[in-house]
Amino acid sequence: MVYTTNLLTSMKKNLQMKVEECEIVEKDTDLFDYEKCMSASTIAEFETELISPLYGFKDNIDYYRKTSCLYFLDTIAVPALIVNAADDPFFDRNFFPLEKSCERGGKAPIKMVRTEYGGHLGYLFHQQSPEEIKEGRKQSWLPMELSRFIDHVQTKTL
């Protein structure tokens, strides 16, 4: 929840900066409702008020449905690794289409990994804990998992 609050605050600051610094968009624009964006209490509300009208979507749900990669997963031709954290504020924690993975009978060569924690892009910007340093880890989890996946694909396909 802390991550979500921080991200939403950052999104609002970015919007405010764009409105103040760029004379292209003004607070009283017809493109979106600036006050509703700034009073949004969730990322979904912010996306409904800003992203949806700017890009022609009805609301955040329409935006999510029409931009989701779910509809294209079966057409992936090269091995792919999909990593998701259950606490990612951009995704529904109750939805993770494991049936699309090759282990569960999916048509495409997809490996899906879900962790309980990681937030949104948390794997990329992970700071090692003292315990991880003591264990001798030299990298955060994602680079290690990705190199393991690439090694597996390479040894199975060559």
C-alpha positions as CSV (number, residue, x, y, z in Angstrom):
1,M,0.0,0.0,0.0
2,V,2.9,2.4,0.7
3,Y,4.2,1.8,-2.8
4,T,0.8,2.5,-4.3
5,T,0.5,5.8,-2.3
6,N,4.0,6.9,-3.3
7,L,3.4,6.0,-7.0
8,L,0.1,7.9,-7.1
9,T,1.8,10.9,-5.4
10,S,4.5,10.8,-8.0
11,M,2.0,10.5,-10.9
12,K,0.1,13.6,-9.5
13,K,3.4,15.5,-9.2
14,N,4.3,14.7,-12.8
15,L,0.9,15.9,-14.0
16,Q,1.2,19.1,-12.0
17,M,4.7,19.7,-13.4
18,K,3.5,19.1,-17.0
19,V,0.6,21.5,-16.5
20,E,2.8,24.2,-14.8
21,E,5.8,23.9,-17.1
22,C,4.2,23.1,-20.4
23,E,1.9,25.7,-21.7
24,I,0.4,23.0,-24.0
25,V,-2.0,21.7,-21.3
26,E,-3.9,24.0,-18.9
27,K,-5.8,23.0,-15.8
28,D,-9.1,23.9,-17.4
29,T,-8.5,21.8,-20.5
30,D,-11.3,19.8,-22.1
31,L,-8.9,16.9,-22.5
32,F,-9.3,15.7,-18.9
33,D,-10.5,17.0,-15.5
34,Y,-7.4,18.2,-13.7
35,E,-9.1,18.5,-10.3
36,K,-10.4,15.0,-10.5
37,C,-7.0,13.7,-11.4
38,M,-5.4,15.6,-8.5
39,S,-8.1,14.3,-6.0
40,A,-7.8,10.7,-7.1
41,S,-7.2,8.4,-4.2
42,T,-6.2,5.3,-6.3
43,I,-4.2,4.6,-9.4
44,A,-7.3,3.3,-11.0
45,E,-9.2,6.6,-10.4
46,F,-6.2,8.6,-11.7
47,E,-6.1,6.4,-14.9
48,T,-9.9,6.8,-15.4
49,E,-9.5,10.6,-15.1
50,L,-6.3,11.1,-17.1
51,I,-5.2,8.2,-19.2
52,S,-8.7,7.1,-20.4
53,P,-9.9,10.4,-21.8
54,L,-6.5,11.3,-23.3
55,Y,-6.3,8.0,-25.2
56,G,-9.9,7.5,-26.0
57,F,-10.9,4.8,-23.5
58,K,-14.2,4.8,-21.6
59,D,-12.5,4.2,-18.2
60,N,-9.6,2.4,-16.6
61,I,-11.2,-1.0,-17.1
62,D,-11.7,-0.3,-20.8
63,Y,-8.1,0.8,-20.9
64,Y,-6.8,-2.3,-19.2
65,R,-8.9,-4.6,-21.4
66,K,-7.9,-3.1,-24.6
67,T,-4.2,-2.8,-23.8
68,S,-3.7,-6.2,-22.1
69,C,-1.2,-8.6,-23.6
70,L,-3.5,-11.5,-22.4
71,Y,-5.1,-11.7,-25.9
72,F,-1.7,-12.2,-27.5
73,L,0.1,-14.7,-25.2
74,D,-0.9,-17.7,-27.3
75,T,0.8,-16.2,-30.3
76,I,4.3,-15.8,-28.7
77,A,6.8,-17.8,-30.8
78,V,10.0,-17.5,-28.8
79,P,10.5,-18.5,-25.2
80,A,9.3,-15.8,-22.8
81,L,9.6,-15.3,-19.1
82,I,6.7,-13.4,-17.4
83,V,7.4,-12.3,-13.8
84,N,4.7,-10.8,-11.6
85,A,4.4,-9.9,-8.0
86,A,1.1,-10.4,-6.2
87,D,1.5,-7.0,-4.6
88,D,1.9,-5.1,-7.9
89,P,-0.6,-2.3,-7.7
90,F,-1.2,-2.3,-11.5
91,F,-2.5,-5.9,-11.5
92,D,-5.3,-7.8,-9.9
93,R,-3.8,-10.1,-7.3
94,N,-6.6,-12.6,-8.0
95,F,-5.8,-12.9,-11.7
96,F,-2.7,-14.6,-13.0
97,P,-3.3,-16.7,-16.1
98,L,-1.1,-19.7,-15.3
99,E,-3.1,-21.7,-17.8
100,K,-1.2,-19.8,-20.5
101,S,2.1,-21.1,-19.3
102,C,3.7,-24.1,-21.0
103,E,3.7,-26.0,-17.7
104,R,-0.1,-25.7,-17.6
105,G,-0.8,-26.6,-21.2
106,G,-0.6,-23.2,-22.8
107,K,0.2,-23.0,-26.6
108,A,3.2,-20.7,-26.4
109,P,6.6,-21.3,-24.8
110,I,5.9,-19.1,-21.7
111,K,7.3,-19.6,-18.3
112,M,5.4,-17.7,-15.6
113,V,6.7,-16.8,-12.2
114,R,4.8,-15.1,-9.5
115,T,6.2,-13.9,-6.2
116,E,4.3,-12.6,-3.2
117,Y,6.2,-9.3,-3.1
118,G,8.0,-7.1,-5.6
119,G,5.6,-4.3,-6.4
120,H,5.7,-2.8,-9.8
121,L,9.3,-3.1,-11.3
122,G,10.6,-3.8,-7.8
123,Y,12.7,-6.6,-9.2
124,L,14.6,-4.2,-11.4
125,F,15.5,-1.7,-8.6
126,H,15.9,-4.1,-5.7
127,Q,18.3,-3.0,-3.0
128,Q,20.0,-6.0,-1.4
129,S,19.3,-6.6,2.3
130,P,22.1,-7.3,4.8
131,E,20.9,-11.0,4.8
132,E,21.3,-11.2,1.0
133,I,24.8,-9.7,1.2
134,K,25.7,-12.2,3.9
135,E,24.5,-15.0,1.6
136,G,27.0,-13.8,-0.9
137,R,24.4,-12.6,-3.5
138,K,25.9,-10.3,-6.0
139,Q,22.7,-9.3,-7.7
140,S,19.1,-8.9,-7.0
141,W,16.6,-11.7,-7.8
142,L,15.5,-10.8,-11.3
143,P,18.9,-10.7,-13.1
144,M,19.7,-14.1,-11.5
145,E,16.3,-15.6,-12.5
146,L,16.5,-14.2,-16.0
147,S,20.0,-15.6,-16.6
148,R,18.8,-19.0,-15.3
149,F,15.9,-18.8,-17.7
150,I,18.1,-17.9,-20.6
151,D,20.6,-20.7,-19.8
152,H,17.7,-23.2,-19.6
153,V,16.3,-22.1,-23.0
154,Q,19.7,-22.2,-24.6
155,T,20.6,-25.7,-23.3
156,K,17.1,-27.1,-24.3
157,T,17.0,-25.6,-27.8
158,L,20.6,-26.0,-29.0
